[in-house]
Amino acid sequence: MNKGEIFEVEDGEIKRKRRNCPKCGEGVFLAEHENRVSCGKCGYTEFQE
């Protein structure tokens, strides 16, 4: 995974493409799967409808 998959530059500012884990906090991103998002560090998972 490279930084281009996680961040994008918009109007001269860096924006995150992925959400942060609500348990782990800033800097730990949720992995996007077909039907869920999950944290690889703590195991937090949200299923999508």
C-alpha positions as CSV (number, residue, x, y, z in Angstrom):
1,M,0.0,0.0,0.0
2,N,1.3,3.4,-0.9
3,K,0.4,6.8,0.5
4,G,-1.5,7.6,-2.7
5,E,-4.1,5.0,-1.6
6,I,-4.7,6.7,1.8
7,F,-4.2,10.4,1.1
8,E,-5.1,12.9,-1.6
9,V,-4.2,16.5,-2.2
10,E,-7.1,18.8,-2.7
11,D,-6.8,22.6,-2.9
12,G,-3.2,22.4,-1.5
13,E,-4.4,20.4,1.6
14,I,-3.9,16.8,2.4
15,K,-7.1,14.9,2.8
16,R,-7.6,11.3,4.1
17,K,-9.5,8.9,1.9
18,R,-10.1,6.3,4.6
19,R,-11.8,6.6,8.0
20,N,-9.8,6.4,11.3
21,C,-10.6,3.6,13.7
22,P,-12.9,4.9,16.5
23,K,-11.2,2.7,19.1
24,C,-7.5,3.3,18.1
25,G,-7.8,6.9,17.1
26,E,-5.9,9.1,14.7
27,G,-3.4,7.4,12.4
28,V,-5.0,3.9,12.4
29,F,-7.2,3.5,9.3
30,L,-10.0,1.1,8.6
31,A,-9.5,-1.3,5.8
32,E,-12.2,-1.3,3.2
33,H,-13.6,-4.8,2.2
34,E,-16.5,-5.7,0.0
35,N,-19.1,-5.8,2.8
36,R,-17.4,-4.3,5.8
37,V,-14.6,-2.0,7.1
38,S,-12.2,-3.3,9.7
39,C,-9.3,-2.3,11.8
40,G,-6.2,-4.6,11.6
41,K,-4.9,-3.4,14.9
42,C,-7.8,-4.0,17.3
43,G,-10.2,-6.0,15.2
44,Y,-13.0,-3.3,15.2
45,T,-15.5,-4.1,12.4
46,E,-18.5,-2.4,10.9
47,F,-20.7,-4.3,8.4
48,Q,-22.2,-2.4,5.5
49,E,-25.7,-3.1,4.2
